[in-house]
Amino acid sequence: MYHIIVNPAAGRGQSLKQLPYLTKLFDDNSMAYEVYKTTAPIDAYEKARAICTVGSDGIIGIGGDGTIQEIVAGMAEAFKEEPAIPIPLALFPCGSGNDFAITLERAQYKKKKGGQAAKTVFDAVMDKRLRTVDLIKADGMAFLNIGNIGLDARIVKNAMGFKKKFGHYAYLAAVYKSIIRHKNLQLTIEAGNETLEGRYALAAMCNGCYYGGGLPIAPHAIIDDAQITLCLVDAISRPMAMVLFPTLLFSLHTKLKQVRYLNCKSLTITLPHAEVLCLDGNLYEKSGNIKFEIIPKALQLFT
């Protein structure tokens, strides 16, 4: 039995348009499945966790990065005592960003018409084409792609209000609003044998390479190297923040003196007051210490 979790709100309804194409392929091949439609935040998490308690041949997540993060977190919670999640996951990217799909070089889904995208997903499931990837946990909450604090997390928060109007460009539309209100953060970061303390514009804890609809914040991150790629941007002015984001389009930010990278297996960030933590587009209010740790070879993806 396969289980399909679909977020009806993802991609301004694109997920529901794609669902019948996928279920028809399962029907035509006499493969058993159940469909679960999410109705509220954290619903995908709860459904994935419940599915894992009874068992599944595979879960197919239809939605954006946020939907997939909830599913992955639910799966990881169900098997938190195990070294790896025994149930594979298929990504059917239908959100506004689909950043982890870009890392997987699956961005072509957006260009496929009709049932072509569903056929690509179904073939990967049918042929059992699997790739094992790492996960990161933030205070026990698993995510697949990138966690971030600071300017970019505030942009994601502002982008929530722009998704209906701007879709894929919601992130870029939120950049201006966030920059004019930008304030640097006082952070203490313990990573490996290093302790860093100072004011920073943002910190991004990366498994994948892209966020914000295809911006390569960590172009050298590898999803199966058992490492967190930490991207730190030192305190910057508002005019400099306006310079930073255009450089992301071409990976030129990696040459800026304010940007540095560090690979580690775990790290702890201490916040002096409550801040927004963004995990693959989902927002969580956090304060105090936040521990991030890599979970190597934790999840098998149908690819």
C-alpha positions as CSV (number, residue, x, y, z in Angstrom):
1,M,0.0,0.0,0.0
2,Y,1.3,3.5,-1.0
3,H,0.2,6.6,0.7
4,I,-0.2,10.0,-1.0
5,I,-0.2,13.2,1.1
6,V,-1.3,16.2,-0.8
7,N,-1.5,19.8,0.3
8,P,-4.4,21.4,-1.6
9,A,-3.0,24.9,-1.0
10,A,0.4,24.2,-2.5
11,G,1.2,26.0,-5.7
12,R,-2.1,27.9,-5.7
13,G,-4.0,24.7,-6.3
14,Q,-1.5,23.1,-8.7
15,S,-1.2,20.1,-6.4
16,L,-4.9,19.2,-6.7
17,K,-4.6,19.5,-10.5
18,Q,-1.8,17.0,-10.6
19,L,-3.4,14.5,-8.1
20,P,-5.8,12.8,-10.6
21,Y,-2.9,12.2,-13.1
22,L,-1.0,10.3,-10.4
23,T,-3.9,8.3,-9.0
24,K,-4.9,7.2,-12.5
25,L,-1.4,5.7,-13.0
26,F,-1.8,3.8,-9.7
27,D,-5.3,2.6,-10.8
28,D,-4.1,1.6,-14.3
29,N,-1.3,-0.5,-12.7
30,S,-3.6,-2.0,-10.0
31,M,-1.4,-0.6,-7.2
32,A,-3.1,0.0,-3.9
33,Y,-3.0,3.5,-2.5
34,E,-4.7,5.9,-0.1
35,V,-4.9,9.7,-0.4
36,Y,-4.7,12.1,2.5
37,K,-5.5,15.8,2.0
38,T,-4.1,18.2,4.5
39,T,-6.4,20.8,6.0
40,A,-4.2,22.8,8.4
41,P,-0.6,23.4,9.4
42,I,1.2,20.4,10.9
43,D,-1.5,18.1,9.4
44,A,1.1,16.6,7.0
45,Y,3.3,15.9,10.0
46,E,0.6,14.1,11.8
47,K,-0.6,12.1,8.8
48,A,3.0,11.0,7.9
49,R,3.6,9.9,11.5
50,A,0.4,7.9,11.6
51,I,1.1,6.2,8.3
52,C,4.5,5.1,9.6
53,T,3.0,3.5,12.6
54,V,1.0,1.1,10.4
55,G,3.5,0.7,7.6
56,S,3.7,1.7,4.0
57,D,5.4,0.7,0.7
58,G,6.2,4.4,0.2
59,I,4.8,7.9,0.8
60,I,4.3,10.4,-2.0
61,G,4.3,14.0,-0.9
62,I,2.5,16.5,-3.3
63,G,3.3,20.1,-2.3
64,G,6.1,22.5,-1.7
65,D,9.1,22.4,0.5
66,G,7.0,23.2,3.6
67,T,4.7,20.2,3.0
68,I,7.7,17.9,2.5
69,Q,9.3,19.2,5.7
70,E,6.3,18.3,7.7
71,I,6.1,14.8,6.1
72,V,9.8,14.2,6.8
73,A,9.5,15.4,10.3
74,G,6.5,13.1,10.9
75,M,8.4,10.2,9.4
76,A,11.5,10.9,11.5
77,E,9.5,11.2,14.7
78,A,7.8,7.8,14.0
79,F,11.2,6.2,13.7
80,K,13.2,8.4,16.1
81,E,14.7,5.3,17.8
82,E,15.9,3.9,14.5
83,P,19.2,4.9,12.7
84,A,17.2,5.4,9.4
85,I,13.6,5.7,8.2
86,P,12.7,2.4,6.6
87,I,9.9,3.8,4.4
88,P,10.9,5.7,1.2
89,L,9.5,9.1,0.2
90,A,8.7,10.4,-3.3
91,L,8.7,14.2,-3.9
92,F,6.1,15.6,-6.2
93,P,7.0,19.3,-6.2
94,C,4.0,21.5,-6.7
95,G,4.9,24.5,-4.4
96,S,6.0,28.0,-5.0
97,G,9.7,27.2,-4.5
98,N,10.4,23.5,-4.7
99,D,14.0,24.2,-3.7
100,F,15.0,20.7,-2.7
101,A,13.7,19.4,-6.0
102,I,16.1,21.9,-7.7
103,T,19.0,20.4,-5.7
104,L,17.9,17.0,-6.9
105,E,17.8,18.4,-10.5
106,R,14.1,17.8,-10.6
107,A,13.2,21.4,-11.5
108,Q,12.0,20.1,-14.9
109,Y,8.7,19.1,-13.2
110,K,7.6,22.7,-13.6
111,K,8.0,22.5,-17.3
112,K,6.0,19.2,-17.8
113,K,2.5,19.5,-19.0
114,G,-0.6,17.5,-18.1
115,G,0.3,14.1,-16.6
116,Q,4.0,14.2,-17.6
117,A,5.1,15.3,-14.1
118,A,3.0,12.6,-12.5
119,K,4.4,10.0,-14.8
120,T,8.0,11.0,-13.8
121,V,7.1,10.5,-10.1
122,F,5.2,7.3,-10.7
123,D,8.1,5.8,-12.8
124,A,10.5,6.5,-10.0
125,V,8.2,4.7,-7.6
126,M,7.5,1.8,-10.0
127,D,11.2,1.3,-10.8
128,K,12.2,1.7,-7.1
129,R,14.9,4.2,-8.1
130,L,16.2,5.2,-4.7
131,R,18.8,7.7,-3.4
132,T,19.7,7.8,0.3
133,V,20.1,11.4,1.7
134,D,20.9,13.0,5.1
135,L,18.5,14.9,7.3
136,I,19.1,17.7,9.8
137,K,17.3,18.0,13.1
138,A,16.7,21.3,14.9
139,D,15.9,20.6,18.5
140,G,14.6,17.2,17.3
141,M,12.5,18.5,14.4
142,A,13.7,17.0,11.1
143,F,14.1,19.0,7.9
144,L,15.4,18.1,4.5
145,N,16.8,21.2,2.9
146,I,17.7,24.4,4.8
147,G,17.1,26.0,8.2
148,N,17.7,29.7,8.6
149,I,17.6,32.5,11.1
150,G,17.8,36.2,10.6
151,L,17.1,38.3,7.5
152,D,16.2,35.4,5.2
153,A,13.8,33.9,7.7
154,R,12.1,37.3,8.0
155,I,11.8,37.4,4.3
156,V,10.1,34.0,4.3
157,K,7.7,35.3,7.0
158,N,6.8,38.3,4.8
159,A,6.6,36.2,1.7
160,M,3.7,34.2,3.2
161,G,1.4,37.2,2.6
162,F,2.6,37.4,-1.0
163,K,2.2,33.8,-2.2
164,K,-1.3,34.1,-3.4
165,K,-0.5,37.2,-5.5
166,F,3.0,36.5,-6.7
167,G,3.4,32.7,-6.5
168,H,6.9,31.7,-7.4
169,Y,8.1,35.3,-7.0
170,A,6.7,35.8,-3.5
171,Y,10.1,35.4,-2.0
172,L,11.6,38.2,-4.2
173,A,8.6,40.4,-3.5
174,A,9.2,40.1,0.2
175,V,12.9,41.0,0.0
176,Y,12.3,44.7,-0.2
177,K,9.9,44.8,2.7
178,S,12.3,42.8,4.9
179,I,15.4,44.8,4.0
180,I,14.0,48.2,4.9
181,R,13.3,46.8,8.4
182,H,16.5,44.8,8.6
183,K,18.2,44.4,12.0
184,N,21.3,42.3,12.6
185,L,21.2,39.6,15.3
186,Q,23.5,39.0,18.3
187,L,24.3,35.3,18.1
188,T,26.6,32.8,19.8
189,I,27.4,29.8,17.7
190,E,29.2,26.7,18.8
191,A,30.2,24.5,15.9
192,G,32.7,21.7,16.4
193,N,35.6,23.1,18.2
194,E,34.8,26.7,17.3
195,T,32.8,29.3,19.2
196,L,31.7,32.3,17.3
197,E,30.0,35.3,18.9
198,G,29.0,38.5,17.3
199,R,26.4,40.3,15.2
200,Y,25.1,38.5,12.1
201,A,22.6,39.2,9.3
202,L,21.7,35.6,8.9
203,A,22.7,32.0,9.6
204,A,21.7,29.2,7.3
205,M,22.1,25.5,8.2
206,C,22.2,23.7,4.9
207,N,21.7,20.2,3.7
208,G,20.6,21.3,0.2
209,C,21.9,24.1,-1.9
210,Y,18.9,26.3,-2.7
211,Y,16.2,28.3,-1.0
212,G,13.8,31.2,-1.8
213,G,12.8,29.8,-5.1
214,G,16.2,28.8,-6.5
215,L,18.7,31.1,-4.8
216,P,22.0,29.0,-4.3
217,I,22.8,30.1,-0.7
218,A,25.1,27.1,-0.2
219,P,26.2,26.0,-3.8
220,H,28.7,23.5,-2.5
221,A,26.4,21.8,0.0
222,I,26.0,18.0,-0.5
223,I,22.9,16.2,0.6
224,D,24.6,12.9,1.5
225,D,28.0,13.9,2.9
226,A,27.0,13.6,6.6
227,Q,27.8,17.4,7.1
228,I,25.8,20.5,7.9
229,T,27.0,23.4,5.7
230,L,26.7,26.5,7.8
231,C,26.5,29.8,5.9
232,L,27.1,32.8,8.0
233,V,26.7,36.4,6.9
234,D,28.3,39.0,9.2
235,A,26.4,42.1,10.2
236,I,25.6,44.3,7.2
237,S,23.8,47.6,6.6
238,R,20.5,47.9,4.8
239,P,22.2,49.1,1.6
240,M,24.6,46.1,1.7
241,A,21.6,43.8,2.2
242,M,20.2,45.2,-1.1
243,V,23.5,44.1,-2.7
244,L,23.6,40.7,-1.1
245,F,20.5,39.2,-2.6
246,P,21.2,40.0,-6.3
247,T,24.6,38.3,-5.9
248,L,22.8,35.1,-4.7
249,L,21.3,34.7,-8.2
250,F,24.8,34.0,-9.6
251,S,26.5,32.6,-6.5
252,L,28.7,35.7,-6.3
253,H,27.8,36.1,-2.6
254,T,30.4,33.4,-1.9
255,K,33.1,36.0,-2.8
256,L,31.9,38.6,-0.4
257,K,34.0,39.2,2.7
258,Q,30.9,39.2,4.9
259,V,30.0,35.6,3.9
260,R,31.7,32.5,5.3
261,Y,31.1,28.8,5.4
262,L,31.8,26.1,7.9
263,N,31.1,22.3,7.7
264,C,30.2,20.5,10.9
265,K,28.2,17.6,12.2
266,S,26.4,19.6,14.9
267,L,26.1,23.1,16.1
268,T,24.3,25.1,18.7
269,I,23.0,28.7,18.2
270,T,22.1,30.8,21.2
271,L,19.5,33.6,20.6
272,P,19.2,36.4,23.2
273,H,15.5,36.8,22.5
274,A,12.7,35.1,20.5
275,E,13.3,34.9,16.7
276,V,11.8,33.2,13.7
277,L,13.4,29.9,12.7
278,C,12.6,28.8,9.2
279,L,12.8,25.1,8.3
280,D,12.2,24.6,4.6
281,G,9.7,27.4,4.5
282,N,7.9,26.6,7.7
283,L,8.2,29.1,10.5
284,Y,8.8,28.3,14.2
285,E,9.3,30.8,17.1
286,K,12.5,30.0,19.0
287,S,14.6,31.5,21.8
288,G,17.6,30.4,23.8
289,N,19.6,27.5,22.5
290,I,18.8,25.7,19.3
291,K,20.8,22.5,18.6
292,F,21.2,21.3,15.0
293,E,22.6,17.9,14.2
294,I,23.1,15.9,11.0
295,I,21.4,12.5,10.7
296,P,23.4,10.7,8.1
297,K,21.8,8.4,5.5
298,A,18.5,8.9,7.2
299,L,16.0,8.8,4.3
300,Q,15.5,7.1,1.0
301,L,14.0,9.2,-1.8
302,F,12.4,7.9,-5.0
303,T,14.4,9.6,-7.7
